[in-house]
Amino acid sequence: MFADRAKIYVRSGKGGDGHVSFRREKYVPNGGPDGGDGGDGGSVILEVDEGMNTLSDYRHMRKYCAKDGENGAKRNCRGKNGTDLVLKLPEGTVVKEAESGKIITDMSGDNRRFVLLQGGRGGNGNQHYATSTMQVPKYAQPGQPAKELTLALELKVIADVGLVGFPNVGKSTLLTQVSNARPQIANYHFTTLNPHLGVVDLTDAQSFVMADIPGLIEGASKGIGLGFEFLRHIERTRVIIHIVDAASTEGRDPVADVYAIQKELEVYNQQIASRPQVIAANKIDMIYEAETEENPIERLRKEFEPKGIQVCPISAISGKGIRELLYHVRHLLDTAKEKPVVFEQEFFPEYMLGDANEPFTVSFDEDAGEYVVEGPRIEKMLGYTNIDSEKGFTFFQNFLKVNGILDKLEELGIQEGNTVRMYGLSFDYYK
């Protein structure tokens, strides 16, 4: 079964706790601390698998957890690191945070491997806390907590060219003629239920990937028929081929069909509708001249070529006109300004610490004249971040931005130069 959407829960491994222990050896009555460190928790990693073309695996199993790190032990024994969890995804999968719908990563282009959730760092054993004044430390650091996310996975196929048109106009037949794709073909509406991809090889020009986008009918952008389920697959295409039945073998008007599909594309995404297009007027071998009727090819040309859309008459069965169509498409690809679509990251899991629902408060201390930020997540962030380093301070700033803390401060009327206090640390606020 083809599946292009799935919703799953993922969790990284918790860091192991540091251990509290002391040397106990014969003739060594006052041994020092020897508590070992906890192991790091396993990370959740996404990888592109070239052999996958569906998300069906994630329809059956929906919960994925990396292994926790082991706790430290006595005699300076460090806990074992948790095993990473690697999730294989088909190329073109867009990973979103389920609640907000914001994009975390797009597994396409050069992005073949993505660390989604870093495992919690293991805590230090008590051996790290011995000082000249505290030679018997009875404290060890707990491991960092696990991170968790609910993900919405969406597969948007990778193709340079998208074939669009009403059912039974010859999209699958054309794809079979020009590539190594072998979709099932039958004379029924909605025979094609899966997006099919094929590589088009040209003898003296660069090859390109073509996709048969199924299920487009009037009302598709509103969820009617199968269209809404598959419109997402055309989002990456740079050139669109409208295939129409020029012979009207089923009584359809090819000019009206182009306008109907164009309208669905505009409603779904105006940017897609403005991409370079070409009309493949199929089934020309079934056109019979009549003295009283205008030739359908000429009618299509009069209607659309003044608008910059070339009409290429073809027969997907016999192969007539297909070479001219493909070279025109290659020319459109070479001159297209738009690069292949890669969706930008909008949600940053690395700025999450523990439970994303843990509260924080932002207030103004009138006596001290300072803005005060407090909460469990803030305390954890400060405990695990070295803000004296440039990298740590950048992480600190991004954490405040992503979690909405800067927005809260601005709502309270903070101005540049005002002081912000967080658990004994004070900072001057500048945009």
ZAMARGU-4260 file (C-alpha; in steps of 0.2 Angstrom, whole numbers, plus 5000, padded with zeros to 4 digits):
<rodrens>
0) 5000/5000/5000 | 5006/5017/4996 | 5007/5029/5010 | 5013/5047/5009 | 5009/5053/5027
5) 5012/5046/5044 | 5012/5052/5062 | 5024/5045/5075 | 5031/5048/5092 | 5050/5048/5095
10) 5061/5050/5110 | 5079/5051/5113 | 5088/5042/5127 | 5090/5049/5144 | 5108/5052/5150
15) 5114/5040/5164 | 5116/5047/5182 | 5133/5050/5189 | 5138/5038/5204 | 5142/5042/5222
20) 5155/5031/5229 | 5172/5030/5238 | 5187/5019/5238 | 5186/5005/5250 | 5203/4996/5250
25) 5213/4987/5263 | 5226/4999/5271 | 5217/5014/5263 | 5206/5019/5276 | 5201/5036/5269
30) 5200/5033/5250 | 5194/5047/5239 | 5178/5048/5228 | 5178/5036/5214 | 5160/5037/5207
35) 5160/5035/5188 | 5151/5046/5175 | 5134/5041/5167 | 5133/5036/5149 | 5126/5047/5136
40) 5108/5043/5130 | 5105/5037/5112 | 5101/5050/5099 | 5087/5049/5086 | 5094/5051/5068
45) 5085/5052/5052 | 5093/5045/5036 | 5087/5044/5018 | 5085/5026/5011 | 5086/5026/4992
50) 5076/5010/4992 | 5061/5017/5000 | 5047/5026/4991 | 5033/5025/5004 | 5030/5029/5022
55) 5019/5013/5025 | 5031/5006/5038 | 5027/5020/5049 | 5008/5017/5048 | 5010/5000/5058
60) 5023/5006/5071 | 5021/5023/5078 | 5032/5024/5094 | 5051/5025/5093 | 5063/5027/5107
65) 5082/5027/5108 | 5091/5018/5122 | 5095/5027/5139 | 5113/5029/5145 | 5118/5018/5159
70) 5122/5025/5176 | 5140/5027/5182 | 5147/5014/5195 | 5160/5013/5208 | 5179/5012/5204
75) 5177/5026/5191 | 5167/5014/5180 | 5158/5025/5166 | 5140/5019/5161 | 5138/5012/5144
80) 5131/5025/5131 | 5113/5021/5124 | 5112/5015/5106 | 5106/5028/5093 | 5090/5025/5084
85) 5091/5027/5066 | 5075/5030/5056 | 5075/5027/5037 | 5065/5038/5026 | 5062/5039/5008
90) 5070/5054/4999 | 5058/5069/4999 | 5051/5066/5016 | 5046/5083/5025 | 5047/5081/5044
95) 5036/5092/5054 | 5032/5095/5072 | 5015/5088/5073 | 5006/5101/5084 | 5012/5117/5076
100) 5015/5110/5059 | 5032/5118/5058 | 5045/5110/5047 | 5060/5102/5056 | 5069/5096/5041
105) 5067/5091/5023 | 5076/5075/5018 | 5080/5079/5001 | 5095/5087/4991 | 5111/5086/5001
110) 5102/5082/5017 | 5104/5063/5018 | 5107/5062/5037 | 5099/5073/5051 | 5101/5072/5070
115) 5084/5075/5076 | 5085/5073/5094 | 5102/5073/5103 | 5103/5060/5117 | 5104/5067/5135
120) 5122/5069/5141 | 5128/5058/5155 | 5130/5066/5173 | 5147/5067/5181 | 5151/5056/5195
125) 5156/5062/5212 | 5175/5061/5208 | 5173/5077/5198 | 5168/5087/5213 | 5182/5084/5225
130) 5191/5100/5230 | 5204/5105/5244 | 5190/5110/5255 | 5177/5096/5250 | 5187/5080/5249
135) 5171/5069/5252 | 5159/5075/5240 | 5142/5066/5242 | 5134/5073/5226 | 5134/5067/5208
140) 5126/5075/5193 | 5110/5067/5186 | 5110/5063/5168 | 5101/5075/5156 | 5083/5071/5152
145) 5077/5063/5136 | 5069/5074/5123 | 5052/5069/5114 | 5043/5074/5099 | 5027/5069/5090
150) 5031/5070/5071 | 5020/5072/5056 | 5029/5064/5041 | 5024/5070/5023 | 5032/5062/5007
155) 5033/5075/4993 | 5041/5066/4978 | 5057/5072/4970 | 5054/5076/4952 | 5059/5089/4940
160) 5043/5088/4929 | 5025/5084/4934 | 5012/5076/4923 | 4995/5083/4927 | 4978/5080/4919
165) 4961/5072/4921 | 4960/5053/4923 | 4962/5042/4908 | 4970/5055/4897 | 4987/5045/4894
170) 4998/5051/4908 | 5004/5034/4913 | 5005/5028/4895 | 5017/5043/4891 | 5028/5040/4907
175) 5029/5022/4901 | 5035/5027/4884 | 5048/5040/4889 | 5056/5031/4905 | 5059/5015/4914
180) 5043/5017/4925 | 5030/5004/4923 | 5014/5010/4931 | 4998/4999/4929 | 4988/5005/4915
185) 4969/5001/4912 | 4955/5011/4905 | 4946/5016/4921 | 4946/5032/4930 | 4958/5034/4945
190) 4968/5018/4940 | 4983/5027/4945 | 4983/5028/4964 | 5002/5031/4967 | 5013/5044/4961
195) 5025/5036/4948 | 5042/5042/4944 | 5053/5039/4929 | 5070/5045/4923 | 5069/5052/4905
200) 5086/5050/4896 | 5090/5061/4881 | 5104/5056/4869 | 5112/5074/4868 | 5104/5082/4883
205) 5104/5080/4902 | 5091/5068/4909 | 5077/5073/4921 | 5065/5065/4933 | 5046/5065/4928
210) 5032/5061/4939 | 5014/5055/4935 | 5003/5065/4948 | 4987/5056/4950 | 4970/5060/4955
215) 4967/5078/4949 | 4949/5082/4946 | 4939/5098/4948 | 4938/5101/4967 | 4954/5092/4970
220) 4961/5107/4980 | 4946/5106/4992 | 4948/5088/4995 | 4936/5081/4982 | 4941/5064/4974
225) 4959/5059/4977 | 4967/5076/4972 | 4970/5083/4989 | 4980/5068/4994 | 4992/5069/4979
230) 4993/5088/4976 | 5008/5089/4988 | 5018/5079/4976 | 5019/5092/4963 | 5026/5105/4975
235) 5044/5101/4970 | 5042/5101/4951 | 5049/5115/4941 | 5040/5112/4925 | 5022/5106/4923
240) 5015/5096/4908 | 4996/5097/4905 | 4991/5081/4896 | 4974/5083/4888 | 4964/5071/4877
245) 4964/5081/4861 | 4953/5069/4852 | 4939/5071/4865 | 4937/5052/4865 | 4927/5053/4881
250) 4918/5069/4876 | 4929/5081/4887 | 4934/5098/4880 | 4953/5099/4881 | 4953/5118/4882
255) 4941/5117/4897 | 4952/5103/4905 | 4967/5114/4905 | 4958/5128/4913 | 4950/5117/4926
260) 4967/5109/4931 | 4975/5126/4931 | 4962/5133/4943 | 4965/5118/4955 | 4984/5122/4955
265) 4981/5141/4958 | 4969/5137/4973 | 4981/5125/4981 | 4997/5135/4978 | 4999/5150/4967
270) 5018/5148/4966 | 5016/5131/4958 | 5003/5138/4945 | 5015/5151/4939 | 5029/5139/4935
275) 5034/5135/4917 | 5021/5124/4908 | 5018/5115/4892 | 5002/5106/4885 | 5004/5089/4878
280) 4989/5086/4866 | 4988/5067/4867 | 4978/5055/4856 | 4981/5064/4839 | 4981/5048/4830
285) 4962/5047/4835 | 4958/5064/4828 | 4946/5064/4813 | 4945/5080/4803 | 4927/5087/4801
290) 4922/5101/4789 | 4912/5110/4802 | 4924/5108/4817 | 4940/5118/4820 | 4955/5107/4822
295) 4957/5104/4841 | 4976/5107/4840 | 4974/5123/4832 | 4961/5128/4845 | 4973/5124/4859
300) 4986/5134/4851 | 4975/5149/4848 | 4970/5149/4866 | 4986/5145/4876 | 5002/5150/4865
305) 4998/5169/4866 | 4999/5166/4885 | 5017/5158/4883 | 5011/5140/4885 | 5017/5129/4870
310) 5006/5116/4863 | 5014/5099/4858 | 5003/5087/4848 | 5008/5069/4853 | 5002/5051/4853
315) 5008/5042/4869 | 5003/5025/4860 | 5013/5027/4844 | 5027/5039/4851 | 5023/5052/4838
320) 5028/5070/4844 | 5036/5064/4860 | 5054/5068/4856 | 5049/5086/4852 | 5039/5087/4868
325) 5054/5081/4879 | 5067/5093/4871 | 5055/5107/4874 | 5053/5102/4892 | 5072/5101/4894
330) 5074/5118/4887 | 5061/5124/4900 | 5071/5116/4914 | 5087/5124/4908 | 5080/5141/4907
335) 5069/5140/4923 | 5075/5152/4936 | 5067/5142/4951 | 5079/5130/4959 | 5072/5113/4965
340) 5061/5116/4981 | 5069/5112/4998 | 5059/5117/5012 | 5067/5128/5026 | 5068/5123/5044
345) 5056/5132/5055 | 5056/5121/5071 | 5073/5118/5081 | 5072/5102/5092 | 5089/5106/5099
350) 5082/5121/5109 | 5070/5109/5118 | 5075/5104/5136 | 5064/5090/5143 | 5046/5093/5143
355) 5041/5107/5131 | 5026/5110/5142 | 5036/5115/5157 | 5030/5133/5162 | 5041/5148/5164
360) 5037/5165/5170 | 5042/5182/5164 | 5039/5197/5176 | 5046/5214/5181 | 5054/5217/5198
365) 5049/5235/5202 | 5060/5236/5217 | 5076/5230/5208 | 5071/5238/5191 | 5074/5221/5183
370) 5065/5209/5172 | 5065/5191/5180 | 5063/5175/5170 | 5061/5159/5180 | 5055/5141/5177
375) 5062/5123/5177 | 5067/5124/5158 | 5077/5140/5161 | 5086/5132/5176 | 5090/5117/5166
380) 5096/5127/5151 | 5108/5137/5162 | 5114/5122/5171 | 5120/5113/5155 | 5125/5128/5145
385) 5142/5137/5146 | 5136/5155/5142 | 5154/5161/5143 | 5158/5154/5126 | 5152/5161/5110
390) 5144/5145/5105 | 5135/5143/5122 | 5129/5161/5122 | 5122/5159/5104 | 5113/5143/5110
395) 5106/5153/5125 | 5100/5167/5113 | 5091/5155/5101 | 5083/5146/5116 | 5076/5162/5122
400) 5069/5166/5105 | 5062/5149/5100 | 5053/5147/5117 | 5045/5164/5116 | 5054/5172/5130
405) 5060/5187/5120 | 5042/5190/5115 | 5036/5190/5133 | 5049/5202/5138 | 5044/5214/5123
410) 5026/5212/5128 | 5031/5219/5146 | 5039/5234/5137 | 5057/5230/5139 | 5069/5242/5131
415) 5087/5241/5125 | 5099/5242/5140 | 5087/5235/5153 | 5092/5221/5164 | 5086/5203/5164
420) 5089/5192/5179 | 5089/5173/5178 | 5093/5163/5193 | 5106/5175/5200 | 5113/5179/5183
425) 5110/5196/5175 | 5111/5202/5157 | 5108/5218/5148 | 5095/5217/5134 | 5099/5222/5117
430) 5090/5217/5100
</rodrens>
